[in-house]
Structures are given as structure tokens and as C-alpha cells.
């Protein structure tokens, strides 16, 4: 995540490629309405445009996920924050389900995409209706150690427009060594403070030690690592290949992976926060929109089957 133009998609693609290159299983999710992750991962424009859009299949996704959960009366009453309960279908990482089936395989990576706005959306739809598919996916996903889901988010603080930000084990904030870059960091940490959400800053477009010092002065210990100018990235952007990523930048990606691997999942917290944001959404708009009391969708006895997660 980060401000527009900070290099979120570039860094996401580098991280995904590095994980896949080490033989690790990866799902990459393009959750930005400006869909560029597929191209960054190596698809041509035509193939990238043909990746099935999750945002266009919300009814099918909801119908599948609700399963025979008696608290969810119909797919039409299931909103993006609806948490799982008894009878819901949980998702296994890269499992046999309609969501993963919509993915495009790219060099060992499963690419999922929310999809861009289309003509029918313009003027009548909010892009959160698209990213809601990602929230439902993460709300119902039970992933295990060594399984990586990398989400390229929308620009700015829109990550915090719903409970989506609580679904990540770790959020990487891509920040340039500029006032605007660190300004976004302050905004994000303010939003995340009350929710025990982990944020680490990855500096981008770093050229000198002064740039590193600038970032460290403004974000302190949250600065995890940084990526410098790269001839390899420039070659990819120009449609050329065969240029190896620099050792220093590869080390930065490995530092990111180590930080993710060090996180301990708290499944009870995930569910507690999912319920909290669902109740907020129900009271603020969803009850009126559906004509039902969606707080009744909360299953107080539900627990994620941690053994199932491996």
C-alpha cells in the first residue's frame, strides 16, 4: 500500500516474483482498480485484460461462501464484511473453489484480480464494490505457514475504508523519501493505531544514504528496508528481460519475507475484528441497503479451525 506513484505495483510484483522464484506458493491479488499487476508479472496487455474479474462475480462468490450458514439468508444479504460462521465454506489456499478457479497462472503464481470499472459501473458504483470481493476472500481464507497471499492495494488510505486492513498479517507501506511519502505513513499509522495492525515501511526510489536517513528520521523503527534504483526494473518496464535484479534489492525482498514469516497468526483476533467491522457496516448502511438486521449474521460461537490451517 502507499500513495499513488510510490511504486506499490512494482514492489508487489518484485516480491511475488522473488517468492515464486524460490519455489514458494503464491497468490497475487490485484486489488487496485487501475489493474497493472498482471502486466508487471509478465502478462501482455491482452492476457492481463482477460483475467476474470472477481468484482463481476460477487453473487457467485457470495453464494459459494455462505454455504448452508443459516444466519445468511441469501447471497443478496451477504455484504463484503459478512464474517464466516457455522455452515460457511472456508477457503483453502489455492484450493478448488470458484475464487481460485478464476485465477490466471503466471510463472507459478496464481493471479486474482478485482477487475477495473466498466461502462456499467461509471457514475453508479463505488470501487469498494469491487474490492469487496477481496475482503470476502480474506475473511474466509484459512492459510497455513509458507503460503503467501500478496495484495496490491488501492492508492492512499482507502485500505481503511472497511475492515479489509485487519485481514493482513503485515502491511508494507511503500514510501518515497519525500514529504508526501512520509506524510502517508503518518496518516496510515493514525488509522491503524487502535487495531493492533502491523505496518512496516519499505523505502522506494532510494538513491543515497541521505534518503535512508530521511526515511529513518520520519518513520523510525518502522523502516524495515529499502529498494534503490534498478536497471532490472527499468528493463522490465521497457519490455526487455535478462537483467538480474541487484543483490541489494534482492536482499530487501528477502528481508520482507523474513518479516512476514516472523508474524504469528491470531485467528481469534481476525474473527473478532471482522465481527466488529461487520457490525459497524450493518449499523451505518448495510441494514438499510438489505432490509435486514445483518448483525444477526454474526455467529458468536464460530472459531477458525486452526488445525485445518496446517
Secondary structure, DSSP 8 states (H G I E B T S, - for coil): --STTSSHHHHHHHHHHHHHHTT-EEEEEE-SSS--HHHHTT--HHHHHTS-BGGGGHHHHHHHHHTT-TT---GGG--TT----TT---EETT-SSHHHHT-EEETTEEEEE-----TTTTTT--THHHHHHHHHHHHHEE--TTEEEEEE--SGGGGGGSGGGGG-S-EEEEEESSHHHHHHHHHHHHHHGGGT--EEEEEEEE-SHHHHHHHHHHHGGGEEEEEE--HHHHHHHTT-------HHHHHHHHHHHHHHHT----HHHHHHHHHHHHHHHIIIIIHHHHTS-GGGG--TT----GGGG-
